[in-house]
Amino acid sequence: MIARGDVQLHFKDHQLVGNCLILNSDEGIKDSKKWTSYLSSSHTKLSVLKHRRPFLPRLLAFFIAFVVAIAVTSIHFQSLFADKYHQLVNNSLENGFLVIHDSLHLQTTKVLDDFLSFDKEEITSISTSQNIQAVKPYIEFPSLGMTLENSKDYSQLQKNFQPTVTIDGQTRSLTRNFSIQPLYQTNTTQRQIEYFDRSNEKGIYLSEQFISDEKLPNLVSGSSVTLTFYIPISLYESSIEKDGNVLKGDGDLFVKVDKTYPVLGIVKKSYPFEYSPHGNTLFMNIAEMEELQKEAIQQHPMTKMALDGFPLKSWMPSAIHVLLKDSSAIPEELSRIRAISSQITILSSYENYEEFNKGLTYIRQFLMLLSLVLLILVTSVLSFVFFLLNRPRRFEVGILKSLGYSTQNIVWLFLKELIGYGKTISIVASCFLVILSILATQVLKLEVSDVFQFYLTSVFTLIGLSVSVLIISGLLPIYTTCRQTVVDTIRKNG
């Protein structure tokens, strides 16, 4: 430490002696001033010895780095896990719902033909919101429907009807009636379909349950299906008596269509949104169904004003599908639409996920609390360890003070030394973070942007934690010792 050689200091006859000279003598005073001049120039700056034995064994340093990495990663991993899982749940929540005009007050989850249709004013009231992206009618093509031709014999026809489908040239009789339901392009629709052909949007999707119930052969890409179905073109007014009250309703009037379609894919059994009372279900994109209905209405204009005494009117849906821009707006829209009319029933997956989201929030809060407790615990332990490790070094403070170095010089020396240890621990812990980031990537199947964010936030937190713990716990005993006198420092810490 001393550029001009070692200086031996000791007490003799209650006087401080250096280089065998009594410092309070005239000659000693000169030497003292000379010594002070050395300190005031080149010796006021202390440098860390390069080959000094570290006060932390390497194995302990690696262990501390690993523990710090675990603590830092824990809080970010738990937060990322909760956010990612919450995002997956939100993505699983369909950003659309079906609004049914339940004029019969049945509170059913199916769209019945007897429900009174919406009028234009009601549809306008429902669709007037900045959260809504699109409103589409609910259209259903059943395997049997009432037409102008079969209206008189329709009841008898229903009893003797046997639905059939022809798949790849082979005709099969079905055990029950089927219907073609609409597929709406929500954020969950595509995940529920095993596609054969994504390039073609005009065709039929068969439900997995339908194939299983009817024991149909395995369908592959290129399969086709020929079927007979009915398209609604107008409505006939009717009334239904329920509990002594006469309730207004209406029914669909159809036209018969025979068509062959390519099979575009299979709708999985997990698809929860089947709104038809018919069990055997096929699906078609709503855009194609609207196009088919428009063509049928143009080809079969209304020529009669009544059907067997029941007035006829233009077709309107008894249910509409509301597509939102963001699924987070579902609670707001559900409350708004339900307030429009007491005859409205809404079918939404939000109710299915609402309780689950509450549980997920509790889990997220618990994981975050657990991570914070772990982080505080590790920080406290590390602070205590470094505090104990630096306590024996207070004797060095006494030696440096006796040599004339100021508190600022001594604190700066230990600060540089601790920063060096903090740098080492941060680098080693960052290497552990790479491994932990890879594990997080595999477990959560993260994207590159998520991994980058996870690693950066962990590294910055790691650096801040390591440096703050080392400086506070390491410098605290040094600084308190520097505030003592030279004699007390050497005597109490020697």
C-alpha positions in Angstrom: 0.0 0.0 0.0 2.9 2.4 0.8 5.0 3.6 -2.1 8.0 4.7 0.0 8.3 1.4 1.9 6.7 0.0 5.0 6.4 2.2 8.0 6.4 0.6 11.4 4.2 2.3 13.9 4.2 1.5 17.6 3.8 3.2 21.0 6.7 3.9 23.2 6.4 5.8 26.5 2.9 6.9 25.5 4.2 8.4 22.3 3.6 7.2 18.7 6.9 6.2 17.1 7.5 5.6 13.3 10.8 4.5 11.7 12.3 4.5 15.2 11.7 8.3 15.5 9.5 9.9 18.1 7.0 11.8 16.0 6.3 14.5 18.6 10.0 15.6 18.6 11.2 18.4 16.3 12.7 15.9 13.9 9.8 13.6 14.3 7.4 16.4 13.5 9.3 17.0 10.3 9.1 13.4 9.4 5.4 13.5 10.2 4.8 16.4 7.9 6.8 14.7 5.2 4.7 11.5 5.8 1.5 13.6 5.6 2.6 15.1 2.3 2.9 11.6 0.9 -0.6 10.7 2.0 -2.1 13.9 0.6 -0.8 13.2 -2.9 -0.3 9.7 -4.2 -1.4 7.6 -1.2 -4.9 8.9 -0.8 -6.2 6.6 -3.5 -6.3 3.0 -2.5 -6.6 0.3 -5.1 -7.9 -3.3 -4.8 -5.1 -5.9 -4.8 -5.4 -8.1 -7.8 -4.0 -11.2 -6.1 -5.8 -10.7 -2.9 -7.4 -13.8 -1.5 -11.2 -13.4 -1.9 -13.1 -13.3 1.4 -15.7 -15.5 -0.2 -14.7 -19.1 -1.2 -15.5 -19.8 -4.9 -17.9 -22.6 -4.0 -19.9 -20.3 -1.7 -19.9 -17.6 -4.3 -21.3 -20.0 -6.9 -23.9 -21.1 -4.4 -24.9 -17.5 -3.6 -25.1 -16.7 -7.3 -27.4 -19.7 -7.9 -29.7 -18.8 -5.0 -29.9 -15.2 -6.2 -30.7 -16.4 -9.7 -33.4 -18.7 -8.4 -34.9 -15.9 -6.3 -34.9 -13.3 -9.1 -36.1 -15.8 -11.7 -38.9 -17.0 -9.4 -40.7 -13.7 -9.2 -40.5 -13.1 -13.0 -41.3 -16.7 -13.8 -44.4 -16.7 -11.6 -45.5 -13.4 -13.1 -44.8 -14.5 -16.6 -46.6 -17.9 -16.0 -49.6 -16.1 -14.6 -49.8 -13.6 -17.4 -49.2 -16.2 -20.1 -51.8 -18.5 -18.6 -54.3 -15.7 -18.1 -53.7 -14.7 -21.7 -54.4 -18.3 -22.9 -57.6 -18.3 -20.9 -58.7 -15.0 -22.4 -57.9 -16.3 -25.9 -60.0 -19.4 -25.1 -62.9 -17.1 -24.2 -64.9 -16.7 -27.4 -65.2 -13.0 -28.4 -68.8 -13.6 -29.5 -72.1 -14.7 -28.1 -75.6 -15.6 -29.3 -78.6 -13.4 -28.5 -81.9 -15.3 -28.6 -85.3 -13.7 -28.7 -86.9 -16.0 -26.1 -90.4 -14.9 -26.5 -91.7 -18.1 -24.8 -89.6 -17.5 -21.7 -88.2 -21.0 -21.9 -84.6 -20.0 -20.9 -83.3 -22.7 -23.2 -79.8 -22.9 -24.8 -81.3 -23.9 -28.2 -82.8 -21.7 -30.9 -86.4 -23.0 -31.4 -88.4 -22.3 -34.6 -91.4 -21.1 -32.5 -89.5 -18.1 -31.1 -90.7 -14.7 -32.2 -88.2 -13.1 -34.6 -86.4 -9.9 -33.9 -87.5 -6.8 -35.7 -85.1 -4.2 -37.2 -85.4 -1.8 -34.3 -84.4 -4.5 -31.8 -81.4 -5.6 -33.9 -80.3 -2.0 -34.2 -80.5 -1.5 -30.4 -78.4 -4.6 -29.8 -75.8 -3.8 -32.4 -75.3 -0.1 -31.5 -72.1 -0.2 -29.5 -68.5 0.7 -30.2 -67.4 -2.7 -28.8 -69.2 -4.7 -31.5 -67.3 -5.7 -34.6 -70.1 -7.5 -36.5 -73.7 -8.8 -36.0 -74.8 -11.8 -38.0 -78.2 -13.6 -38.1 -78.6 -17.1 -36.8 -79.6 -19.2 -39.8 -80.3 -22.9 -39.7 -80.8 -25.3 -42.6 -82.8 -28.4 -41.2 -83.1 -31.7 -42.9 -86.9 -31.2 -43.0 -88.9 -28.0 -43.1 -92.3 -26.7 -44.0 -92.8 -25.4 -47.5 -95.7 -24.1 -49.5 -96.1 -27.5 -51.1 -96.0 -29.7 -48.0 -97.7 -27.4 -45.5 -100.9 -29.4 -45.4 -99.2 -32.8 -44.9 -96.3 -31.6 -42.9 -97.3 -33.3 -39.6 -97.6 -36.7 -41.3 -94.4 -36.1 -43.2 -92.6 -35.5 -40.0 -93.7 -38.9 -38.6 -92.5 -40.9 -41.7 -89.4 -38.9 -42.5 -86.1 -40.7 -42.8 -83.0 -38.4 -43.3 -80.2 -39.6 -45.5 -76.7 -38.3 -46.5 -74.5 -39.5 -49.4 -70.8 -39.6 -48.6 -68.4 -40.3 -51.4 -71.2 -41.9 -53.4 -72.5 -44.1 -50.6 -76.0 -43.2 -49.2 -76.5 -43.8 -45.5 -79.7 -43.5 -43.5 -79.5 -41.5 -40.3 -81.0 -42.3 -37.0 -82.3 -38.8 -36.5 -82.8 -35.5 -38.2 -79.8 -33.3 -38.8 -79.4 -29.6 -39.4 -76.7 -27.3 -40.9 -75.6 -24.7 -38.3 -73.6 -21.6 -38.9 -69.9 -21.2 -38.0 -69.0 -17.7 -36.9 -65.4 -16.5 -37.3 -64.6 -15.9 -33.7 -61.2 -16.2 -32.0 -61.9 -19.8 -31.0 -63.5 -21.2 -34.1 -60.4 -22.3 -36.0 -59.0 -24.1 -33.0 -62.1 -26.3 -32.8 -61.8 -27.6 -36.4 -59.5 -30.2 -38.0 -59.2 -28.7 -41.5 -58.9 -30.7 -44.7 -58.8 -27.6 -46.9 -58.2 -24.1 -45.6 -58.1 -22.5 -49.0 -61.8 -23.2 -49.7 -64.5 -21.5 -47.6 -67.4 -23.1 -49.4 -68.3 -26.5 -48.2 -69.5 -28.6 -45.3 -67.9 -29.3 -41.9 -69.1 -32.5 -40.2 -69.1 -32.7 -36.4 -67.0 -35.4 -34.8 -70.0 -36.4 -32.7 -72.2 -36.8 -35.8 -69.6 -39.1 -37.4 -69.4 -41.1 -34.2 -73.1 -41.4 -33.6 -74.0 -42.4 -37.1 -70.9 -44.7 -37.5 -69.8 -42.9 -40.6 -66.5 -43.9 -42.4 -63.4 -42.0 -41.8 -63.4 -38.8 -43.8 -60.3 -37.6 -45.5 -59.3 -34.6 -47.7 -61.3 -34.7 -50.9 -64.4 -36.3 -49.4 -67.7 -35.0 -50.5 -71.2 -35.1 -49.1 -74.6 -34.9 -50.9 -77.6 -34.0 -48.8 -81.1 -32.5 -48.9 -81.8 -29.5 -46.7 -84.2 -26.6 -46.4 -83.5 -22.9 -46.5 -85.8 -20.4 -44.7 -87.2 -17.7 -47.0 -90.1 -16.2 -45.0 -92.1 -16.4 -41.8 -95.6 -17.2 -40.8 -97.1 -15.7 -37.8 -98.5 -17.9 -35.0 -99.4 -17.9 -31.3 -98.7 -20.4 -28.6 -100.6 -20.8 -25.3 -98.4 -21.2 -22.2 -99.7 -21.3 -18.6 -103.0 -19.8 -19.7 -101.3 -16.9 -21.6 -101.3 -16.6 -25.4 -97.8 -15.7 -26.6 -96.9 -14.5 -30.0 -94.5 -16.5 -32.2 -93.6 -17.3 -35.7 -92.3 -20.1 -37.8 -90.0 -20.5 -40.8 -91.2 -21.3 -44.3 -88.6 -23.1 -46.3 -87.6 -24.2 -49.8 -86.0 -27.5 -50.5 -82.4 -27.7 -51.8 -80.3 -30.7 -53.0 -76.5 -30.0 -53.1 -73.2 -31.7 -53.1 -70.4 -30.1 -51.0 -66.7 -30.9 -50.4 -66.0 -31.8 -46.8 -63.7 -29.0 -45.5 -63.0 -30.4 -42.1 -64.2 -32.0 -38.9 -65.6 -30.0 -35.9 -64.2 -31.4 -32.7 -66.4 -32.8 -29.9 -65.1 -30.1 -27.6 -66.8 -27.4 -29.7 -69.4 -26.1 -27.1 -71.6 -23.9 -29.3 -74.3 -26.0 -30.8 -77.5 -24.0 -30.8 -79.8 -26.4 -32.6 -82.3 -28.7 -30.9 -81.2 -31.4 -33.5 -78.5 -33.7 -32.3 -76.9 -34.6 -35.6 -75.1 -31.4 -36.7 -73.3 -30.2 -39.7 -71.7 -26.8 -40.1 -71.2 -24.2 -42.8 -69.6 -20.8 -42.8 -72.2 -18.1 -42.0 -71.2 -16.0 -45.1 -72.0 -18.9 -47.4 -75.3 -19.6 -45.6 -76.3 -15.9 -46.0 -75.5 -16.1 -49.7 -77.6 -19.3 -50.2 -80.5 -17.7 -48.3 -80.3 -14.5 -50.4 -80.4 -16.5 -53.6 -83.3 -18.6 -52.4 -85.3 -15.6 -51.4 -84.7 -14.0 -54.8 -85.7 -17.2 -56.6 -88.8 -17.7 -54.5 -90.5 -14.3 -54.0 -93.5 -14.1 -51.7 -96.7 -14.6 -53.8 -99.0 -15.3 -51.0 -99.9 -13.2 -48.0 -101.1 -16.1 -45.8 -100.5 -19.8 -45.3 -103.5 -21.8 -44.1 -104.8 -18.7 -42.5 -101.5 -17.6 -40.9 -100.2 -14.3 -42.2 -96.8 -14.3 -44.0 -94.0 -11.8 -43.5 -90.4 -11.3 -44.6 -87.8 -13.5 -42.9 -86.0 -12.2 -39.8 -83.8 -14.1 -37.4 -85.0 -15.1 -34.0 -81.4 -15.1 -32.8 -78.3 -13.1 -33.8 -74.6 -13.6 -33.2 -72.7 -10.7 -31.8 -69.0 -10.5 -32.5 -66.9 -8.2 -30.3 -63.6 -6.6 -31.1 -62.2 -7.8 -27.8 -63.4 -10.5 -25.4 -62.7 -8.3 -22.4 -65.8 -6.2 -23.3 -68.1 -9.2 -22.9 -69.3 -8.4 -19.3 -70.2 -4.9 -20.3 -72.1 -5.9 -23.5 -73.9 -8.7 -21.7 -75.3 -6.3 -19.1 -76.2 -3.7 -21.8 -78.0 -6.2 -24.0 -79.9 -7.9 -21.2 -81.2 -4.5 -20.1 -82.9 -4.0 -23.5 -85.6 -6.7 -23.1 -86.6 -9.3 -20.6 -87.3 -11.7 -23.5 -83.6 -11.9 -24.4 -81.5 -14.9 -23.5 -77.7 -14.8 -24.1 -75.6 -17.9 -24.7 -72.0 -17.0 -23.9 -68.9 -18.9 -22.9 -68.1 -16.0 -20.5 -70.3 -17.5 -17.8 -68.3 -20.7 -18.1 -65.0 -19.0 -17.5 -66.1 -16.4 -15.0 -65.6 -18.5 -11.9 -62.5 -20.0 -13.4 -61.0 -16.6 -13.9 -61.7 -15.7 -10.3 -59.8 -18.9 -9.3 -57.0 -18.0 -11.6 -56.7 -14.5 -10.1 -56.4 -16.0 -6.6 -53.7 -18.4 -7.9 -51.9 -15.5 -9.5 -51.9 -13.5 -6.4 -50.8 -16.4 -4.3 -47.9 -17.1 -6.7 -46.8 -13.5 -6.7 -47.0 -13.3 -2.9 -44.9 -16.5 -2.7 -42.3 -15.1 -5.0 -42.1 -11.9 -3.0 -41.6 -13.8 0.2 -38.9 -15.9 -1.4 -37.2 -12.8 -2.7 -37.3 -11.0 0.6 -36.1 -14.1 2.4 -33.1 -14.5 0.1 -32.3 -10.8 0.3 -32.3 -10.9 4.1 -30.1 -14.0 4.2 -27.6 -12.6 1.8 -27.5 -9.3 3.6 -26.9 -11.2 6.9 -24.2 -13.3 5.3 -22.2 -10.4 3.9 -22.7 -8.4 7.1 -21.1 -11.3 9.1 -18.3 -11.8 6.5 -17.3 -8.1 6.6 -17.3 -7.8 10.4 -13.8 -9.4 10.8 -12.4 -7.0 8.2 -13.0 -4.0 10.4 -9.5 -4.5 11.8 -8.2 -3.5 8.3 -10.1 -0.3 8.7 -8.2 0.5 11.9 -4.9 -0.1 10.2 -5.8 2.1 7.2 -7.0 4.8 9.5 -3.8 4.7 11.6 -1.9 5.2 8.3 -3.8 8.4 7.8 -6.4 7.4 5.2 -9.7 9.2 5.4 -13.1 7.6 5.8 -13.9 8.4 2.2 -10.8 6.6 0.9 -11.5 3.5 3.0 -15.2 3.3 2.0 -14.3 3.7 -1.6 -11.7 0.9 -1.4 -14.2 -1.5 0.1 -16.9 -0.3 -2.4 -14.7 -1.1 -5.4 -14.0 -4.5 -3.9 -17.7 -5.3 -3.3 -18.6 -4.1 -6.8 -16.1 -6.6 -8.1 -17.8 -9.4 -6.1 -21.2 -8.2 -7.2 -20.1 -8.3 -10.8 -18.8 -11.8 -10.5 -22.1 -13.0 -8.8 -24.2 -11.2 -11.4 -22.3 -12.8 -14.3 -22.5 -16.3 -12.8 -26.2 -15.8 -11.9 -26.9 -14.6 -15.5 -25.5 -17.9 -16.8 -27.9 -19.7 -14.5 -30.7 -17.4 -15.9 -29.9 -18.7 -19.4 -30.6 -22.2 -18.3 -33.8 -21.2 -16.4 -35.0 -19.2 -19.4 -34.6 -22.3 -21.6 -36.7 -24.2 -19.1 -39.3 -21.5 -19.0 -39.4 -21.6 -22.8 -40.0 -25.3 -22.9 -42.6 -25.4 -20.1 -44.7 -22.4 -21.3 -43.8 -22.6 -25.0 -42.9 -19.0 -25.1 -42.3 -16.9 -28.1 -38.9 -15.2 -28.7 -40.2 -11.8 -27.6 -41.4 -13.4 -24.3 -38.1 -15.0 -23.7 -36.2 -11.8 -24.4 -38.4 -9.8 -22.1 -38.2 -12.5 -19.4 -34.4 -12.6 -19.6 -33.8 -8.9 -19.7 -36.1 -8.1 -16.7 -34.5 -10.9 -14.7 -30.9 -9.7 -15.5 -31.7 -6.1 -14.6 -33.4 -7.2 -11.4 -30.4 -9.5 -10.7 -27.9 -6.7 -11.1 -29.9 -4.3 -8.9 -30.5 -6.9 -6.2 -26.9 -8.1 -6.1 -25.3 -4.6 -6.1 -27.7 -3.3 -3.5 -27.4 -6.3 -1.2 -23.6 -6.3 -1.4 -23.2 -2.6 -1.0 -25.6 -2.1 1.9 -24.7 -5.2 3.9 -21.0 -5.0 3.0 -20.4 -1.3 3.6 -22.6 -1.0 6.7 -20.1 -2.5 9.1 -17.2 -0.8 7.4 -18.8 2.6 7.5 -19.8 2.3 11.2 -16.2 1.3 12.0 -14.8 4.3 10.1 -16.8 6.6 12.4 -14.8 5.3 15.4 -11.4 6.8 16.5 -8.2 5.1 15.4 -7.4 3.7 18.8 -11.0 2.3 19.3 -10.9 0.8 15.8 -7.7 -1.2 16.4 -8.5 -2.0 20.0 -12.1 -3.2 19.5 -11.5 -5.0 16.3 -8.0 -6.4 16.7 
